[in-house]
Amino acid sequence: MDKSSENSSPTTKSKLLLLLKIGVFCFATGATTSAALTLSPRLDFNHFSLNRNTAISATPKLEGLGPIASTASTEGLGAFPGKISASYLCTPRDHLAQEVSYEEPVAIAEGIFSPAFHTLRSSLDPSLIRKLKAAPWPEIHESARSARVPVLMYHDILEEKEVFFDVTVEEFEAHLVRIEEEGLTPISFDQLLEHLRTGAPLPPKPVLLTFDDGYVGHYTHVYPLLKQYQYPAVFSVFTGKLDGDIVGRSTVTWEQTKEMAADPLITIASHTITHPRDLRELNDEDLRREVVESKTRLEAELGIPIQYFTYPEGNYDERVAAAVAEAGYDAALTMSNYEEWFAGESDDLLSIGRFGQSQLENVIPEAWEGLAVPIVGQDTFDFYSPIRVIERLETEEVPLALIAGGRPATVHADSRYQLTEILARTNAKGAVDGAFFSLEYLDSNVMIGPVLSQATQTFVPGNASENPLLNGRPLALISPNEVRFIPFDSNKHNALEGVQAEMEDVTDAFVGAAWLVRDGNPQDEASFGTLFDFDAYRHRAFWGINKAGQPVLGVTKGRVDSVTLGELLHEVGFRDAIMVDSGASTSLAYEGESLVDYIPRPVPHMIAVLAEEEAQGTCPLVFEDLPSYEEDWAESF
């Protein structure tokens, strides 16, 4: 026996001893974990359920057991980079504590995420919200600038037209039918004012209906139809007409006006005393009389405050607007024979623009309520707001389809499917196609970069050779109370521990293609680096967080380059947005229906949103297995 042989014996013994220790350790670990699951009085399995996609063993992250117990693979104790069970991330924290006393008050985590906040917010007095969030009067709040609220202007409604801007009763009712069919929501002037001052949210596709000059048809024809459809409206009247001094073709009476003013649907606005064609031509004394005394008289006769003014024929200047402000009006309506604009595009609250009634067909596809207003600060989140669908939002560059609100989660499916097929296997309401995936095999679900999905509760590392190419791209991290986008680092983020170091309670993670909006700023060309085809015109999918802290999923309804898309998303109210898998994969779906006009490429990954009633708990997403061949065969008989 040579010297090398003599030295091998102790090494072999050491290896055997090491293997024996590892075996004992693994046995002890398994026994301890089993005992913890079996004996812990704090574990209540009625509070959470595991479906067939969940890891075989929901291994809690228990103190003192070391890393093996908390990174057990569904395929055994496989070494990295195998799939890592993350099911313990979805186990409610309070069930894992063992006889721990919480005597000190628990701090509220940063971010607004609970149903309690949603209830609190909805119960706040609107005047308090206005004081907290309003722009200095008469400025328009920045968040209201992105919405597109048309204010429609009508004059006389009668049986037969006499001048070109008259509208017949049949035509007007057809307008109301069209408004209903197209899903527009008539709002009151009060709603519009609060929106313009505070950025307060509006119902879908809002529109304000206004009627000038106090014709009798407003009472005999318009008012009954408004009551039938339950649509609010504004009637601008001038007191000389109500008094009978300036009758014209017809006029409402004081009694008829009082009846309408008493109805919550109706807002009465001052339209001066004598309806001078151009208030700018009046001297200061006459101007003050027209503006102030009309308000005083209407309030005295109708017994209500008069908050709004309408310039006759839209004519005003700084002097006239100052007189209106001094008289105590909150806002004023104008018009122009040369241009028309949405309410949020107005210079201020004393110059709210309007569209002629003939523009109804043109404003129908344009009307949009905006994404929402900032609630508190840049780092707040609201995962319990109602889900809203905007199937087609027109912009100057390309239409957008958006799903806003709800709570975000992801699905990493076992193969590739149409987005609607994956969505149908969940309790989510809407979804957009997710991260990049390998094209090597048609049925592959291999992702580019690491992925953690609440649906499978499994962390899957990315390919070690590909990961460095992703450095600097946005790593999307989702927890029960926040979303964070950080630069991907292949040296840190290809392990579950590295992702948890960034967000301890992470439930979902994946690498996106690029930032479109980052920290409230649209990204320029240099930020896209070497991303393939970032400057090409393609269909593109995206998701992010709006200024209210709500998740928003979306796709373009046409082709656009990345820089332009980022600018559009910034304009419509995103504070952060990233691009996900686009081109042929671009998909968006809501309640089983595709919101794109083509059949996209099947995908294995999606970002989804859950409605409030489904969004409770640590990992509320449910992902159903596909039935097996045997189950299909059995059901067929």
C-alpha atoms as one frame of an Amber mdcrd trajectory, in Angstrom:
protein
   0.000   0.000   0.000   1.466   3.386  -1.032   1.316   6.640   0.817  -1.682
   7.941  -1.139  -3.625   4.812  -0.313  -2.846   5.161   3.324  -4.186   8.721
   3.342  -7.443   7.733   1.611  -8.801   5.749   4.493  -9.337   8.662   6.913
 -10.907  10.709   4.089 -13.327   7.903   3.314 -14.210   7.594   6.946 -14.772
  11.333   7.144 -17.096  11.203   4.151 -19.048   8.323   5.632 -19.312  10.164
   8.926 -20.468  13.318   7.118 -23.101  11.396   5.166 -24.299   9.792   8.389
 -24.602  13.206  10.039 -26.510  14.567   7.046 -28.842  11.579   7.173 -29.496
  12.053  10.862 -29.994  15.782  10.308 -32.477  15.218   7.491 -34.346  12.634
   9.574 -34.435  15.028  12.538 -35.526  17.855  10.283 -38.350  15.784   8.824
 -39.415  14.546  12.223 -39.322  18.016  13.719 -41.279  19.475  10.822 -43.815
  16.658  10.996 -44.155  17.157  14.742 -44.585  20.892  14.259 -47.358  20.322
  11.728 -49.002  17.619  13.820 -48.705  18.964  17.341 -48.795  22.739  17.049
 -52.038  23.963  18.619 -51.754  27.212  16.620 -52.065  25.516  13.196 -55.651
  25.622  11.947 -56.023  24.079   8.505 -59.587  25.358   8.226 -58.094  28.783
   7.569 -56.270  27.817   4.401 -56.439  25.089   1.791 -53.946  23.530  -0.564
 -54.960  22.421  -4.035 -53.192  19.900  -6.239 -50.850  22.565  -7.598 -49.535
  23.325  -4.133 -46.314  21.669  -3.015 -46.757  18.192  -1.549 -45.685  19.446
   1.839 -46.578  22.960   2.976 -43.376  23.396   4.930 -43.531  26.321   7.348
 -40.492  28.512   7.805 -39.670  27.444  11.356 -36.887  28.982  13.382 -33.874
  26.800  14.142 -34.389  24.214  11.411 -31.909  25.667   8.961 -32.239  26.332
   5.230 -33.112  22.798   4.100 -36.448  22.788   5.918 -37.500  26.014   4.269
 -36.369  25.248   0.718 -37.681  21.737   0.257 -38.378  20.977  -3.396 -41.602
  19.398  -4.562 -39.286  16.902  -6.227 -37.369  16.102  -3.020 -34.478  17.893
  -1.389 -33.017  18.808  -4.727 -30.028  21.133  -4.778 -30.264  24.609  -6.332
 -31.186  25.426  -9.092 -34.086  22.992  -8.806 -37.641  24.139  -8.171 -38.050
  25.454  -4.656 -41.279  25.113  -2.707 -42.450  28.521  -1.503 -45.689  27.307
   0.008 -44.697  28.531   3.447 -44.919  32.075   2.057 -48.645  31.527   1.642
 -49.187  30.161   5.144 -50.820  32.796   7.341 -48.211  34.197   9.707 -50.425
  33.952  12.789 -50.796  30.172  12.270 -47.035  29.669  12.376 -46.486  31.445
  15.684 -46.257  29.108  18.643 -47.615  30.500  21.897 -46.346  33.978  21.081
 -47.938  36.834  22.977 -48.612  40.053  21.061 -49.103  42.542  23.834 -47.599
  45.520  22.022 -49.637  47.141  19.238 -48.668  45.938  15.783 -47.467  48.672
  13.441 -49.437  49.189  10.262 -47.351  48.188   7.274 -46.521  50.905   4.789
 -49.129  51.031   2.049 -52.906  51.094   2.023 -54.131  47.597   1.423 -56.897
  46.561   3.782 -60.675  46.496   3.368 -60.814  48.617   6.519 -59.109  51.458
   4.690 -61.462  51.077   1.736 -64.415  51.359   4.118 -62.866  54.318   5.902
 -62.121  56.127   2.661 -65.665  55.681   1.382 -67.105  56.986   4.664 -65.130
  60.235   4.713 -67.088  63.446   4.286 -66.559  64.732   0.708 -65.849  68.211
   2.079 -63.010  66.759   4.160 -61.562  64.991   1.123 -61.834  68.260  -0.792
 -59.915  70.167   1.884 -57.199  67.516   2.042 -56.656  67.031  -1.676 -58.031
  70.034  -3.520 -55.911  72.132  -5.832 -55.898  75.854  -4.962 -59.120  77.349
  -6.320 -59.768  77.943  -9.202 -56.975  75.648 -10.444 -57.762  72.194 -11.830
 -56.157  69.235 -10.063 -53.332  67.581 -11.996 -54.983  64.146 -11.813 -58.153
  65.483 -13.455 -56.132  66.535 -16.487 -55.772  62.943 -17.688 -59.535  62.241
 -17.628 -61.723  63.225 -20.566 -65.118  64.422 -19.370 -67.276  65.957 -22.125
 -69.778  68.623 -21.126 -72.565  68.613 -23.741 -74.466  71.844 -24.479 -78.103
  71.891 -25.637 -80.435  74.808 -26.267 -84.111  74.403 -27.192 -85.753  70.966
 -27.357 -89.040  71.131 -29.281 -91.321  69.270 -31.661 -89.930  70.896 -34.819
 -86.653  72.724 -35.346 -86.642  76.456 -35.931 -82.868  77.114 -36.026 -79.912
  74.841 -36.732 -78.947  74.283 -33.082 -82.455  73.211 -32.052 -82.986  69.527
 -31.247 -86.273  67.685 -31.709 -87.762  65.602 -28.918 -87.155  62.434 -30.945
 -83.529  63.354 -31.554 -82.953  64.145 -27.899 -84.429  60.863 -26.703 -82.277
  59.074 -29.272 -79.265  60.781 -27.659 -80.261  59.430 -24.253 -80.672  55.941
 -25.683 -77.252  56.205 -27.302 -75.701  57.343 -24.036 -77.215  54.321 -22.284
 -76.181  51.854 -25.005 -72.588  53.096 -25.078 -72.180  52.907 -21.321 -71.735
  56.631 -20.708 -72.638  57.845 -17.221 -74.273  61.268 -16.908 -72.950  63.018
 -13.806 -73.927  66.122 -11.853 -72.066  69.428 -11.839 -71.165  68.769  -8.183
 -69.460  65.515  -9.171 -67.573  67.262 -11.944 -66.466  70.065  -9.633 -65.115
  67.685  -6.990 -63.297  65.729  -9.687 -61.739  68.854 -11.176 -60.741  70.241
  -7.779 -59.496  67.042  -6.092 -59.034  64.444  -8.812 -61.797  62.394  -7.138
 -62.768  59.302  -9.157 -65.729  59.416 -11.523 -68.002  56.645 -12.805 -67.162
  55.018 -16.158 -67.295  57.262 -19.253 -68.776  60.322 -17.529 -70.644  63.091
 -19.330 -72.350  66.264 -18.086 -75.593  67.367 -19.812 -76.309  71.119 -19.861
 -79.258  73.137 -21.234 -79.086  76.903 -21.795 -81.616  79.754 -21.784 -84.659
  78.339 -19.963 -86.947  77.286 -22.841 -90.282  75.732 -21.934 -89.226  72.541
 -23.721 -86.684  72.004 -20.938 -89.594  71.490 -18.563 -92.143  69.824 -20.855
 -89.795  67.510 -22.801 -86.326  67.302 -21.246 -87.184  67.066 -17.554 -89.590
  64.080 -17.940 -86.994  62.186 -19.987 -84.250  62.915 -17.465 -86.459  61.505
 -14.711 -87.238  58.453 -16.842 -83.545  57.705 -17.399 -82.470  59.068 -13.990
 -79.871  61.303 -15.623 -78.701  64.490 -13.857 -78.383  67.740 -15.803 -77.721
  71.480 -15.524 -80.255  74.154 -16.566 -78.811  77.662 -17.030 -81.529  80.304
 -16.717 -81.583  84.110 -16.771 -83.985  85.859 -14.469 -85.291  88.405 -16.966
 -86.723  85.522 -18.990 -88.347  83.942 -15.932 -89.863  87.317 -15.039 -91.372
  87.587 -18.530 -89.330  90.653 -19.442 -87.424  88.752 -22.150 -89.630  85.950
 -23.379 -88.396  85.093 -26.843 -90.000  82.026 -28.402 -90.834  80.345 -25.060
 -89.834  80.317 -21.410 -90.109  78.208 -18.306 -91.914  79.816 -15.395 -90.705
  80.385 -11.879 -93.008  77.605 -10.645 -91.668  75.141 -13.202 -88.100  76.120
 -12.324 -88.811  75.674  -8.599 -90.166  72.184  -9.277 -87.033  71.191 -11.207
 -84.700  72.848  -8.683 -86.225  70.725  -5.900 -85.250  67.528  -7.765 -81.758
  66.175  -6.840 -81.235  65.370 -10.525 -81.336  69.035 -11.515 -78.773  71.792
 -10.967 -79.793  75.384 -11.684 -77.036  77.747 -12.868 -77.157  81.518 -13.297
 -77.100  82.782 -16.868 -77.263  86.535 -15.957 -80.356  88.755 -15.831 -80.779
  89.927 -19.419 -78.503  87.523 -21.308 -76.228  90.175 -22.887 -74.419  88.657
 -25.871 -70.978  89.744 -24.650 -70.307  90.477 -20.973 -66.925  91.921 -21.925
 -68.633  94.969 -23.432 -70.404  95.938 -20.181 -69.081  98.523 -17.748 -68.143
  97.357 -14.260 -71.480  98.347 -12.701 -73.618  96.590 -15.309 -71.344  93.546
 -15.256 -71.660  93.262 -11.499 -75.451  93.566 -11.716 -75.725  90.790 -14.317
 -73.464  88.461 -12.344 -74.372  89.221  -8.737 -78.060  90.108  -8.814 -78.990
  87.115 -10.951 -77.449  84.861  -8.304 -79.161  86.680  -5.450 -82.557  86.564
  -7.155 -82.359  82.869  -8.038 -81.352  81.951  -4.493 -84.189  83.983  -3.027
 -86.865  82.580  -5.357 -85.704  78.955  -5.427 -84.451  78.646  -1.849 -81.189
  76.954  -2.886 -77.577  78.099  -3.241 -76.527  78.934  -6.797 -72.939  77.729
  -7.202 -72.465  77.876 -10.964 -72.481  80.474 -13.726 -72.773  80.151 -17.508
 -71.366  82.897 -19.740 -73.889  83.956 -22.440 -72.517  82.756 -25.779 -69.354
  81.780 -23.916 -67.895  85.291 -23.999 -65.626  86.244 -21.086 -62.181  87.619
 -20.255 -60.120  88.029 -17.090 -62.259  90.949 -15.880 -65.489  89.006 -16.381
 -64.057  85.892 -14.727 -62.905  88.008 -11.778 -66.447  89.384 -11.371 -67.824
  85.831 -11.397 -65.283  84.793  -8.774 -66.046  87.817  -6.595 -69.767  87.021
  -6.757 -69.045  83.676  -5.052 -69.580  81.144  -7.833 -67.577  77.892  -7.591
 -67.265  77.331 -11.337 -68.400  78.653 -14.708 -69.257  77.127 -18.093 -68.157
  78.607 -21.386 -68.202  77.646 -25.076 -66.467  78.580 -28.313 -67.570  78.664
 -31.933 -64.042  77.761 -33.016 -62.835  74.976 -30.708 -64.179  72.547 -28.150
 -62.424  70.824 -25.254 -62.920  68.387 -22.395 -63.527  69.723 -18.897 -60.059
  68.726 -17.649 -58.429  70.601 -20.521 -59.935  73.903 -19.393 -57.687  76.695
 -18.133 -59.384  76.663 -14.745 -62.746  76.205 -13.018 -64.004  79.540 -14.339
 -63.610  78.462 -17.971 -64.986  74.914 -18.265 -65.373  74.105 -21.950 -68.308
  72.396 -23.641 -69.171  70.477 -26.803 -72.222  71.215 -28.931 -74.871  68.482
 -28.837 -74.029  67.568 -32.439 -70.668  66.259 -31.191 -72.211  63.396 -29.181
 -71.085  60.689 -31.616 -67.546  62.061 -31.594 -67.187  62.236 -27.810 -68.672
  58.787 -27.105 -65.406  56.901 -27.795 -63.373  59.673 -26.163 -65.171  59.947
 -22.813 -63.014  58.510 -20.033 -62.996  58.842 -16.259 -59.230  58.747 -15.784
 -57.258  56.265 -13.710 -57.542  57.909 -10.271 -56.065  60.412  -7.867 -53.118
  59.909  -5.480 -54.525  58.820  -2.107 -51.725  59.749   0.281 -48.235  59.350
  -1.102 -45.945  57.713  -3.622 -45.598  54.472  -1.639 -49.263  53.787  -0.896
 -51.224  50.902  -2.406 -54.923  50.120  -2.705 -55.654  46.482  -3.553 -59.348
  46.594  -2.622 -60.763  49.121  -5.073 -63.453  47.965  -7.534 -62.159  46.560
 -10.817 -62.878  48.790 -13.824 -62.561  47.827 -17.479 -61.819  50.365 -20.210
 -62.110  48.353 -23.408 -60.908  51.149 -25.673 -59.352  54.391 -24.523 -58.589
  56.664 -27.446 -55.281  58.552 -27.369 -53.481  60.638 -29.965 -51.061  57.798
 -30.744 -52.816  54.448 -30.224 -55.937  53.210 -28.373 -55.408  51.421 -25.058
 -57.405  48.699 -23.291 -57.081  48.778 -19.498 -58.188  46.800 -16.436 -57.716
  48.840 -13.235 -58.212  47.975  -9.575 -58.335  44.752  -7.593 -55.457  42.794
  -6.045 -52.566  41.540  -8.211 -51.225  37.992  -8.411 -49.548  35.799 -11.038
 -49.967  32.351 -12.557 -47.123  30.206 -13.918 -49.035  27.498 -15.782 -47.796
  24.009 -16.591 -47.766  24.703 -20.345 -48.857  27.339 -22.843 -52.502  28.303
 -23.241 -54.639  31.143 -24.469 -54.916  33.724 -21.704 -58.663  33.138 -21.396
 -57.982  29.426 -20.757 -55.598  30.152 -17.896 -57.924  32.803 -16.463 -60.823
  30.309 -16.487 -58.843  28.080 -14.093 -58.604  30.844 -11.477 -60.798  33.007
  -9.285 -59.317  36.155 -10.854 -61.397  38.614 -12.881 -58.907  39.862 -15.460
 -55.367  39.239 -16.663 -52.627  40.290 -19.070 -49.918  38.068 -20.569 -46.865
  37.999 -18.357 -43.093  37.532 -18.571 -40.941  36.280 -21.461 -40.787  32.513
 -21.975 -38.658  30.040 -23.902 -39.645  29.315 -27.501 -37.638  26.098 -27.682
 -40.627  23.775 -27.314 -44.242  24.463 -28.231 -45.521  23.152 -24.895 -42.722
  24.633 -22.776 -43.481  26.701 -19.711 -39.816  27.594 -19.161 -39.492  31.288
 -18.330 -36.700  33.716 -19.114 -35.390  34.612 -15.685 -36.608  33.407 -12.278
 -40.303  33.226 -11.507 -42.309  32.841  -8.313 -46.040  32.341  -8.700 -48.750
  32.377  -6.077 -50.634  29.851  -8.208 -47.980  27.127  -7.853 -46.314  28.457
  -4.698 -43.005  27.465  -6.252 -39.847  29.445  -7.005 -38.252  28.456 -10.324
 -34.753  29.879 -10.930 -33.809  31.198 -14.337 -31.134  29.802 -16.634 -27.767
  30.780 -15.171 -26.314  31.564 -18.598 -29.250  33.764 -19.623 -29.773  35.624
 -16.351 -26.862  38.101 -16.720 -28.485  39.346 -19.929 -31.454  40.461 -17.821
 -29.464  42.565 -15.368 -31.035  45.968 -14.851 -34.455  44.975 -16.162 -37.405
  45.409 -13.793 -37.904  42.612 -11.293 -41.583  42.752 -10.302 -42.229  41.803
  -6.666 -45.752  41.356  -5.293 -46.784  40.897  -1.670 -50.186  41.045   0.035
 -49.781  44.789   0.556 -47.460  46.240  -2.077 -45.835  45.994  -5.491 -42.211
  46.895  -6.065 -40.181  47.146  -9.272 -36.411  46.947  -8.740 -33.439  46.364
 -11.105 -32.802  42.641 -11.543 -29.407  41.398 -10.331 -28.544  37.882 -11.511
 -26.086  37.468  -8.638 -28.761  38.087  -5.999 -32.191  37.405  -7.413 -31.922
  33.884  -8.858 -32.544  32.388  -5.423 -35.642  32.620  -3.274 -33.578  33.950
  -0.394 -32.313  36.792  -2.589 -35.841  37.757  -3.618 -37.022  37.576  -0.009
 -34.164  39.853   0.999 -35.807  42.540  -1.175 -39.375  41.825  -0.006 -39.788
  39.527   2.985 -43.450  38.636   2.379 -43.166  38.269  -1.405 -45.703  35.907
  -3.005 -45.026  36.557  -6.709 -41.945  37.588  -8.687 -40.801  37.718 -12.309
 -38.586  39.751 -14.628 -40.245  42.212 -16.997 -38.980  43.489 -20.334 -38.371
  47.152 -19.473 -39.610  50.137 -17.519 -42.085  52.325 -19.374 -42.799  54.674
 -16.458 -40.456  54.746 -13.468 -41.112  56.725 -10.299 -43.656  58.847 -12.148
 -41.432  59.601 -15.160 -41.749  58.208 -18.715 -38.545  56.502 -19.857 -36.415
  57.804 -22.699 -34.772  55.824 -25.480 -31.497  55.314 -23.601 -33.258  53.481
 -20.760 -34.197  50.553 -23.030 -30.567  49.661 -23.734 -30.264  46.609 -25.960
 -33.883  45.439 -25.650 -34.798  43.892 -28.995 -37.254  45.894 -31.098 -38.027
  48.394 -28.343 -38.282  51.085 -31.019 -40.345  48.975 -33.438 -44.082  49.446
 -33.882 -45.675  46.403 -32.229 -48.662  45.465 -30.129 -47.479  45.802 -26.542
 -48.638  44.534 -23.153 -47.898  46.258 -19.856 -48.861  46.496 -16.231 -48.107
  48.737 -13.293 -49.457  50.949 -10.526 -51.465  54.130 -11.038 -51.270  57.270
  -8.926 -53.926  55.898  -6.573 -51.778  52.863  -5.786 -54.041  50.521  -7.768
 -52.775  47.818 -10.159 -53.512  48.405 -13.842 -53.180  45.812 -16.633 -53.256
  46.825 -20.266 -52.468  46.363 -23.935 -52.270  48.651 -26.919 -55.063  48.291
 -29.465 -52.589  49.011 -32.217 -48.853  49.143 -32.833 -46.593  51.589 -31.006
 -42.944  51.959 -29.985 -41.880  51.676 -26.346 -40.894  55.302 -25.765 -44.247
  56.592 -27.034 -46.108  54.026 -24.958 -44.316  55.179 -21.816 -45.318  58.769
 -22.545 -48.963  57.711 -23.031 -49.037  55.740 -19.775 -47.542  58.673 -17.922
 -50.258  60.933 -19.350 -53.098  58.632 -18.292 -51.874  58.384 -14.688 -49.332
  55.583 -14.153 -46.713  56.183 -11.471 -44.887  52.950 -12.443 -45.370  50.716
 -15.482 -43.335  47.924 -17.037 -43.633  46.223 -20.403 -44.206  42.483 -20.377
 -44.257  39.940 -23.203 -45.541  41.784 -26.271 -45.776  41.287 -30.029 -47.658
  38.111 -30.924 -48.204  37.271 -27.232 -50.059  40.502 -26.432 -53.222  39.395
 -24.595 -55.771  40.922 -22.245 -58.880  39.210 -20.907 -61.705  39.931 -18.490
 -64.273  37.450 -17.151 -63.498  34.916 -19.862 -63.586  37.354 -22.788 -60.545
  38.411 -24.783 -60.102  42.173 -25.137 -57.816  41.962 -28.179 -59.003  41.732
 -31.781 -56.913  38.726 -32.855 -55.861  35.283 -31.630 -52.587  35.778 -29.742
 -49.795  33.283 -29.194 -50.427  30.937 -26.219 -48.522  31.874 -23.075 -47.528
  30.105 -19.831 -47.536  33.138 -17.520 -50.044  35.853 -16.652 -50.548  38.760
 -14.256 -54.079  38.797 -12.854 -56.288  40.888 -10.577 -58.801  39.588  -8.040
 -61.961  41.367  -6.933 -62.264  42.421  -3.298 -64.453  39.476  -2.301 -61.778
  37.068  -3.606 -58.760  39.046  -2.384 -58.667  38.109   1.298 -55.799  36.219
   2.877 -52.094  35.826   2.205 -52.388  33.963  -1.103 -56.010  34.206  -2.243
 -55.450  33.137  -5.859 -56.992  29.753  -6.698 -55.545  27.838  -9.652 -57.331
  24.666 -10.739 -55.583  21.678 -12.255 -56.732  20.570 -15.654 -58.795  17.352
 -15.462 -56.863  14.223 -16.308 -57.661  12.052 -19.320 -59.347   9.543 -17.010
 -61.551  12.268 -15.510 -62.513  13.510 -18.964 -63.366   9.965 -20.029 -65.422
   9.344 -16.892 -67.359  12.615 -17.283 -68.210  11.754 -20.885 -70.133   8.763
 -19.599
